[in-house]
């Protein structure tokens, strides 16, 4: 129940924050699914809540993909595999924080 309420709120916020990137068709679709979740919550029908929640989540996924695809990526591509910073291409190998990895002493 709480998860469905949070998903409805998150979906509204996602659409509001990205109004310029989301098509009117997709806005109508997501708003319809939000209403379905809220209606199911008011009737306290667990199966209807689960079903409408899953449908809303699928639609939120579409919006997320659309927004991500339209986002300006200053790096020019997705992050490197393993989460490594793009600056690891031979800039001296020094860590800006002075952290030394892998040193230990057995006692």
VENMO-V374394 format. One record per residue. N is the residue number from 1. RES is the residue in one small letter. PHI is phi as a letter, one per 30 degrees, with the letter a starting at -180 (none if undefined). Layout:
{{N,RES,PHI} {N,RES,PHI}}
This chain:
{{1,x,none} {2,x,d} {3,x,d} {4,x,d} {5,x,d} {6,x,d} {7,x,d} {8,x,d} {9,x,d} {10,x,d} {11,x,d} {12,x,d} {13,x,d} {14,x,d} {15,x,d} {16,x,d} {17,x,d} {18,x,b} {19,x,e} {20,x,d} {21,x,c} {22,x,c} {23,x,d} {24,x,d} {25,x,e} {26,x,d} {27,x,d} {28,x,d} {29,x,d} {30,x,d} {31,x,d} {32,x,d} {33,x,d} {34,x,d} {35,x,d} {36,x,d} {37,x,d} {38,x,d} {39,x,d} {40,x,d} {41,x,d} {42,x,d} {43,x,d} {44,x,h} {45,x,c} {46,x,e} {47,x,d} {48,x,d} {49,x,d} {50,x,d} {51,x,d} {52,x,d} {53,x,d} {54,x,d} {55,x,d} {56,x,d} {57,x,d} {58,x,d} {59,x,d} {60,x,d} {61,x,d} {62,x,e} {63,x,d} {64,x,e} {65,x,d} {66,x,d} {67,x,d} {68,x,d} {69,x,d} {70,x,c} {71,x,d} {72,x,d} {73,x,c} {74,x,d} {75,x,d} {76,x,i} {77,x,l} {78,x,d} {79,x,d} {80,x,d} {81,x,d} {82,x,i} {83,x,i} {84,x,d} {85,x,d} {86,x,d} {87,x,d} {88,x,c} {89,x,c} {90,x,i} {91,x,c} {92,x,j} {93,x,i} {94,x,c} {95,x,d} {96,x,d} {97,x,c} {98,x,i} {99,x,d} {100,x,c} {101,x,c} {102,x,i} {103,x,c} {104,x,a} {105,x,b} {106,x,d} {107,x,c}}
